[in-house]
Amino acid sequence: RPVAAGFTPTRSSSFVMLVKVALPEGEVNVPVEPNSTPGHLKENLKYSLRVPPKHIRLHCGGRELDDIKPLSGEPNNVEDGATIVATADTTAAPEEKREVRAPPKPTVIKKDIEPMKKKPKKETVRPPCAPEDVSKKQTLAETGKTWTPIGVEGKSYKRSMVWLRAECVDEKKTFPDEADDLWCFALGDPLTAPAWTEVAKQMEIGEQALFTIRMAPLDFDPEGICPTGQSKTWKVELVNVAEVEDILGDYTRLIHIEKPGEKELAEDLDRVKVHWRMRRWMCEGAPCVASSRERMAILPGYGIVAIEDTNAPPVSVSVGEGTQEPIELAAQRVGAGGIAHLYIKTETLKDGRPKGPMIVDVEMHSLDPCRGPGTEGWQGWTSIVTERGMGDRWLDKADDQRKGLETFDTLRKTTAQEADAVKQVVDEVHHCANNASRRYRRLIKWLEAEGDSEPKMKSELIHATVSLAKALALSVRNFGEDAPEATAEDKAKLQQAKEFLSKGLEAAAAEKNDQLTVEALRVMLQVSIQEHNVPEGKKALEQLVALKPEDEEGRNLSARLNRMEATMALKAGANVLETVQKELQEATAAGDKPVVMEKLVKILEMMTNAEVKYQDVIKCKVGKDVGNAMKLGDPDLAQQGRKVVGAIQQLAQKADLGLQ
């Protein structure tokens, strides 16, 4: 989509025209596609002229442009470099006689503004602040509005947040930069200068005062939230104070409820419709860097920019799924019509948001709860199909990621440089699988509550049961040769998955549904591979082949089962190698040459039959013990030792070629 005319470019688009749009406030150069229309251009100009598109007139070369015809075609004939004059039609009759206020200027979304880079400090520990470090010299404006700070020290789930304006008198610099803006912080925050906490505690709400502040407790600002400067004299105004919730009690997630909204709050997995905005949390100001209301517009002085459209519809969010965690966190604390602000630090909830400290504004538009049969929003079969669709989408996404990781593991070994990227994908598999399992658990609960009211309920219950088992297995699945061992919790989930699969297989057999039986056997085979249970895996594979001999996924799972069996044999071989190596060491130390020969022959046999890997040989340092045996002075032992050394070299070559 070109930034200007709302046209989606195609591969056939040959070039972009640059036209000049003349507005009452000035001219703007705009790139447009030749086959876009004046109607597209009007959609972007409505924010500048502040009238609906139908009241905008576009003229070029003395003729009015046709809204539905291409700019470069007949009868518009707009050429590259042409000037298009845009005016608002003031003669158009109003639709109804009522007072219409001019809308406020749109908020520009400044995506390119990065967090303020602070100069590196030698001192990384928050300095103390003594009473004499902060001194109020003069009160410029009194209000008499006293207040009491809360949660200033230690762990607390309630904090006092203050909003201020400040001026560094000697440097003539104000914070924030804009006169109508404010900066804020929570009192006692360990990542803010302690001097500002003392300043706020000495002021009344609405008071203006001059302070003298020593540099030591002021020059500490690792997050960029509070002002710093070389001046000792500061003019400060305490504009507002509010109690905020500290979700974890450590200042990393602060929630300010501006408006609570309706009494009913969103629960886990509820759908809500919200407007959201993300702003930089800086003492210099809080510019908007992302918004659900984002639209492209042509503004004088800016050109083509992203703005907030106040008429944009709300967006839908599923609470608790973790795809937009900061927004979900705020949405859970206000009802419909409520407004909440979440204040988060650089290292908090980093996924899916701009970097740095952030203020997340959430306006709750409406709540769309669906919590099962008999509750508000329940639509019977429609609700069941919708819930299943959400679960299936999460499970498909997890399964696609799983296939990619398995292919990667098959083709090559993960390097140290790739380990972080692989871990991110594994975490995504677990995240998607956990969301899927929560959806299926809720779906099973609904289906059991509905009973047999619909003929399709039984099939849906079997599908949900098998899918839940698959999701549980994927939620604890690890990948790669160096994957960690399954924990007790992981093993419990796999056992739970097997129990669900047993129920699903039994129900599918009773319904004579081969399709669901095949799906359950596939999942059973996956769980068996994950558990390293070869006999159970072979049993499930035999049943799967009997039902569907040409099943491609079954063949892939069969190959995985064989590779897993071979890997287990290699691990067993590594254990045997350690035992034989220990016996070789003891025989060499005792000078028992017949036993030494026996152990050398056994080691050579294991290497020749590919019962051990090169990594195991290197890890155990077998070569060193073979060399010690060759030094016993027996020519037969020396010859056998050379054979073992040659076998070690062959294993090394295979490892270099990636054949192990």
N, C-alpha and C positions, 0 to 999 in steps of 0.2 A: 504494500500500500504506500503510495507516495505520501510524503508527509503533508502535502498541501491539499490535493483535490479529492482525497478519499477514494482514489481509484486503486484497485488491486492490479499490480503489473503482471503481465504474463511473459512467457519466453519469447513471444512474437513482438513484444514492445521493442522498437528499434532505438529510440532516443527519448530524451526528456527535454521539453521546451522550458525556457526560462522567460517568464512574463513578469511585468511590473504591475502590481495592484495598487492603485491610488485610493487611499482611504482619507477620510476627513482629517485624521491626525498625522498623516504622512504616507510615504510610499514604502512598499515592501516587495523585494524580489522573491518570486515564488517558482519553484520547479514543478511542472505539471506534465502529465502524460498527454500526448496529442489527442488520444481518443477518449479522454475523460470529458465530462460535460460541465457547463456552467453551474448546473445543479449541485454537483459535487463540491465545487468551489464555494458555493453559498453556505454549505454545511460548516465549512471552516471559518467563514467570515461572520457568522451570526454572533460569535463571541466578541468580536471587535465592534461591530455595529450595534449589538445588543437589541436586535429585532429578529423575529422569525425569518427563516430563509425566504418565505413567500413575499416578504416585504422588502427584499433586497433587489436592486436593479444593477445589472452589469452592462456597461457600454464599452465598445471598442471601435475606434474610428468613426464615431458619431452614430453608430447603430447599436440597438439593444440586442444582447445575445439571447439565443433560444436555449432555454434550460435543458431540454432533452436531446439536443443535437451535439455531436462532438465539437470540441473547441476548434480543431483544425479543419473540420468539414464544413460543407454548406449548411446553413447560410452564415455561420459564424466567421469562418475563415480567419481565425486567430493565428498569427505567425510567431515564430520565435523572436523574442525581444519586444513584442507588442506591449502596449500599456492598456490595462483594463481598469476602468473607473468604476468603483463600487460606491453606491449611495443607498441610503435608507429611504424608502418610499413613504413620505409623511402624508401623502394624499389618500392612502388606503383607509377605507372606512373601518373603524374599530368593530370587532365582533360584538361587543356589548359595551354599554356606557358605564365604565367604572374607572376609578382611579388606579393607574398602573404605575408603580414605583420602578424606577430604573434599577436593574439588578446591580449588585456590587461587582467591582472588577474581579475577574476570575483569578484564582490562585495559580501561579505558575509552578509547575513541578520541576524542581531543579535537580535532576538526576546526577548531574556531573559534579555536584558539591560533595567533596570527600570530607571525612572527619578531620578536624583541625590537627595538624601535626605539631606536637609539643616538643620543645627542645629537650634533649636527654638530660636527666638529672643524675648527679653522682649519688645523691641521697634517695634511696628507694623506700625507706621506712617513713611512715607518717610522723612528722615532728610533733612534739607536745606543744600545747598552747597554755601559757601561764596567764593569770588575770591581767598582769601589767602589759602583756603583748598586744592587747586590744583596748583602746581607750576612746570613749565617746567624748569628743571635744565640744560639740555644739549641736543642739537640737534645732532644726530649721522649721519643722512643722509637727505639732503635737495633735493626737487624736483621742487619747484616753482609752483606746481599745486594747486592753491587756489580754494576754494569752499565756498558757502554760505549756511548755515543751513536753513531749512524751517520747519514750523509746529512744532517748539520745545515746544511751550506753548499753552495750551488751546485746544479747539476742532478744528480739522483741518482734511481735507480729503486728504492732501498731507503731507508726512513726509520724513525726511532724514534718511536713514538707512546706517549704517557704518559696514564694515567688518575689523576686526583687529586681530593682534597677540599680546599677552602680556606675559611678564615674571615677576613673583614676585621674585625680585633679591635676597632678603635675604633668602627666602625659596627655591630658585633655582627650582621653579615650573613654567612650561609654560602652557599657555592656547591658543589654544587647546593642547591636549596631542600629537597629530601627527603634524609633522613639516610642512606637505603640506596642513593642514586644517586651517580653519578660524572660528572665532565666530563673531556673529553680534547682533545688537540691533538697535532699532529706537530711535533717540535722543529725550529726554524728556519723555520717557516711565515711567509712575508713578510706575511701578513694577520693575524698575531697579535702581541701585545705581546712584544718581545724579552726583557723581564724574566722572563717565565714560562719561557722556554727556559733561562735562567741558573739559575733556581730548581731546575728539574728536574735539571740537570746536577750540582748540588751535593748531591743526595740519593741515598740507597740505597732499594731497593725495600722498601716497608713502613714506611719511616722517617716520623716526625712531627717537625716542627721549626718554630721561630719565625724569621721573616725580617723584615728591615727593607728596604723597597724604595722607591726614589725615584720620584716621580710621573712624570717625563718618559718613561722607558722602559716605564712601566706603562699610561699613559693613551693607548693606541692599540688599537682593537678594531673595525675596520670591518665584520667579519662577525658579531660577537656571540658568538664562540667562547670567549674568555677573560674572566675577571673584571676589572673596573676598580673603583676606589673612591678615596675621599679619605683613606683611612688609609695610613700608612706601615708599620704592623705587621701581618703576616699569619701565620696559623697554617696550615701546609700539611702534607698527608699524601700521599705518593707511593704509590698503591695498587698499580699494575701498570705494566709496560713491555712492549711487543711490537714486533717488526719487522713493518712493513707494506710493501706494494708501492705505489709511486708510478707509476701507469700511464704518464703522460706526462712524468714528471720535473719537474713544476711545481706540485705540491701540490694540484691541482684535483680529482684522482681518486685517492683512497687506498683500497686494499683490505686489510682485515684478515681473514685466514683463521683463524677460530676452530677449525674442524674440517675437515680436507681431504676426508673421505669416501672413497668408493671411488676406485680408480686411474683408471678411464675418465672422461674429461671430455667435455662437450658440444662438438660442432663446429658450424660454420655451418649454419643451417637445421634443426638437430635440434629435436625437440620434447622439452621437459622439464616435469616437474610440480614445482611449488615452493609453499612458503608464503613470503609476503613481508610486510614491515612497513616503513613510513616514519616516522622520528622526527625531531623538530626537533634540530638540532645546536646546542645553546646551553649556556652555562656554568650557567644557572639550572636546567637539567634537560633531559631528552630525552623529552618526551611523545610518545606515538604519535598520529599525525594521519591515517594511512591504513593499511589492512591487507587482505590477501586473505581473512582470517578474519572480516571484519566481519559482525556480526549485530545486530539490534535487540533490546533487553532492557529490562525494568522493574527498576530498582534503587532501593532506599530511599536518600534523600538526593540522588539524581540525577534520578529520574523516568524518562522514556523516553530512552534513550541508545544510541549505537553502542558495542559492545564487541567484543572478540576472543573467538571461540568456539574453544577448543583442540581441539574435535572436528571442526572444519570440514575438508572434503576439500581437497587441494591443487588449485591452478589450473594450467592448461596454458599454456605460453609457447613461442613459436618463437624460438630464439636467432638473433640477427643481423638480424632484420627491422626493428628500430628502433621498434617500437610501444611498448615499455616498456624503453627503452634502459638505464636504471640497473639494472633487475632482470636483464636479459640479460647485462650486463657482469659482474655478480657471479656469475650462474649458470654462466658459462663457466669459472670458476676453481675449482670444487669438484665432486667426484663425488657420486653418490647417498649420502645420509646426511650430507653436508657442510653447514657453516654458514659464510657469508661476510658481511662488513659493508663496505658501500661508503660512503665519506665524500666528499660533493661540496659545492662552494661554490655561492653564489647564482647565478652566471652559467654554471654547468656543467650540461649536459643539462637545460635548463629545460623542454622540452616534456613535457606529460603528467604533471607532478608538482607538489606544493605549492611555493610560493615560498620562497626563503631557503636557507641551508645545511641539508643533510639527511643523516641516517644511514639507509641502506637495508639492512635485514636480510633475508637470503635463506637459507632452509633448503631444500636440494635433496632432494626426496622421491624422485624416480626419473627415470631417463633413458630416453627412447623413441626410440632411433636408428633411422633407416631410410636407409641410404646406398647403396642400389642392389642389383642382383641379386647373390646370393651372400653378402650381409652379414646380420648379425643384425637381425631385424625385417622382413626382406623378405617380402612377402605376394603377390608376383606382380601380377596385374591389379588387385587392390585397392590396392596401393601406388601404381600408376600413376594410377588414377582419383583417388586422394586428392591426389597431387601436382598433377595437372592442375587439380583443383578449387581448390587454394590459389592457383595461378597465375592462373586465370580470375577469382577474386575480386579479386585485386590489380589485374588489368588492367581489369576492369569499373569498379572504383572510380576508376582513373586516367582512363578514358574518360568517365565521368560528369562528373568535374571538368573535363575538356577541353571537353565540350559546353557546360557552364555558362559557361566563360570565353569561348568563341567567341560565344555568344549575347550576353554582356555587351559584347564588343568590337563586335558588329554594331549594338547598340542605342544605345550611347553611348561617348563617349571617356572614358578613365580620368583622373580628376582627381588632383591631388597628395595630397588627403586619402585617396583610395581606393588609392593605389599600394601601401602596405604590406599592405593586406588582399589585393589581387590577387597580390602576391608570395608571400604565405603559401599561397594556393591553388595557384600555379604550383609552389612547392616541394613541395606535397603530391602534385601530378601526377607530378613527377619521382621522389619517394620511392616511390610506389605502382608506377610503371612499372619502376623499378630492382628492386624486390622481385619483380615479375612476371617480368622477364627472367632473374633468377637461378633462379627456380623452373623456367622453361621450359628453360633450359640444362641443368639437372640432369635434367629429364624426357627431353630428347632423348638425353642420354648413356645413360640407363637403357633407352630404347626401342631404341637402336642396339645395346646389349649383349644385349638379349633377342632381337633379330632377328625372324624371322617365326613365333615360337612361338604367337602368337595371330592369327587373321584380322584382328582390329580394330587390330593394331599399326600397320599402314601408315597408316590414317586418323588415328590418334592422332599419329603422327610428322608428318604434314602439318599437322595442326591446331597442334601445338606449334611447328613451324617458322614458320608464318604469324603465330602469336601472339607469338613471340619478336621477329619483325621489327616488329610493331606496338608492342611494349613498348620496343624500342630507339629507335624514332622518337619516342615520347612522352617518353622519358627526357631528350631534348634539345630538346623543343618549347618555344618561347617565344611569348608572346602580346602583343597590343597594337601600336599604331603605333610606339612607341618601344622595341620589343623589341630586345635586343642582337643583333649579327650572330653567326652561327654560328662557333664556334671550329674549329680544325683537328680537335680531338677530337670535336666534334659532327658535323662532316662525315664523319669516319671511321666513326662509329656509323651515320649515315644510309647510307653506302655498304655497310656490313655488313648493314643491314636490307634493302637492295635485293638483295644476294646471297642472303639467306635467302628472300626473296620469289620470286626466280627459281627456286630449288630447289623451293619449295612449289608454284608454278604448273606447273612441269614434272611434278612427281609427281602433282598433282591431275588434270592432263590425261591422264596415263597411266592413272590409276585411273577416269577418266571421272566424276569427282565434281564436279558443277557447283556444289554448295553451297560446297565448299572453294575452288573457283576464284573464285566471286563474292567470297568473303571476302578472298582474296588480292588481287584486283583493287581492292577498296575500300582495302585498306592501301596498295597501290601508288599509288593516286590521292592518298592522304593524304601519303605520302612525297614525291611529285612536287610537291604544293603547298608542302610544307615546304621543299623544295629550290629553289622558284621555277622549276621546270622545266616550262614550259607545254606544249611539244610532247609530252613523255613523259606528262604528265597527260592530255592530250587523247586520246592513244593508249589509255591504260588506261580512260578514260571510254567510248570507242567500244566496246571489248571488253565492258565491264560492261553497257552499254545493250543490246548484241546478245544477251547471255545473260539479262538480267533487265530488260526495258524499264521496268517499273513500280516499280523499286527506289527506295524513299523516301530511303534513305541516299545512294544514288547521285545523286539529284537535289540533295540538300543539298551533297554534295561538288562537284557541277557548279557550283552557285551560288558556292561558295567559290573554285573555280578561276577563274570569271569575275571575281570581286572581286579576286583576287590579280593577274590579268592587267591589270585596270584600275589597280590600285595600282602595278604595275610601269611601266605607261605614264605615270602621273603622276610617278613618280620620274625616268623618262627625260625627261619634259617639264621637270622642275625643272632637270635638267642642261643641257638646251637653253636654258632661260630664262637661266641663268647665262652661257652663251656669248653669247647675243644681247645681254644687258645689258652685257657687257664691250665688245662691238663698238659699242654705243650710246654708251658712255662715251668711247671713242676717237674716234668720229665727232663727238661734241659738242665735245670738246676741240680737234679740228682744224677745226671750223666747216664740216664737209662736210654741208650740208643735205639733199641727195638720199639719202645713206646714212642720216642720222638719220631721215628719213621712212620709209625702208624698214624700219628696225628697229622704229620705233613701230608700223607696220602689222603686223609679225610678232608683237610682244608682244600687241597687241589680238586678233589671230587666235587665239593660244594661249589667252587668257583666255576668249574667246567659245566656243571649242570644248571648254572644260573640260579642257585639257591640263595645267594647273597648278593648284595649290591656293593658298588664301589664305595659309596658313602659309609657303609657299615665297616668295610675293611679299613678305611682311613680312620674312622672313629675309634676302632679298637686297636689301631696301630699294630696290625698283624705282621706287617713287613719287618718290624723291629725284632719280634720274637722269632721269625723265620731266619733272620740274619744271625741271631744268637745260636740257633740250632746248627747252622752251617759252620760255625766256628768250633764245633766239637772235634774237628779233625778227621771225620769219617767221610771218604769220598762219595759213598752212596747217599749219605745225608746231604752233602753239598750239591750233588746232582738233583736230588728231589727238591731241595730248596730253590735251585735255579728255575725249576719247572713252576713252582708256586709264584716266584717273582714274575715270570713271564705271564702267568694267568692274571696277576694283579694288573700288569700293564695293559692286557686286553680289556679288562673291566674298565680301566681308566679311559681307554679309547672309546668304548661304548658310551660311557657317561658323557664325554665331550660331544658326541654325536647326538645326544639326547635319546639314546636307545634304552635307557634304564629309567 
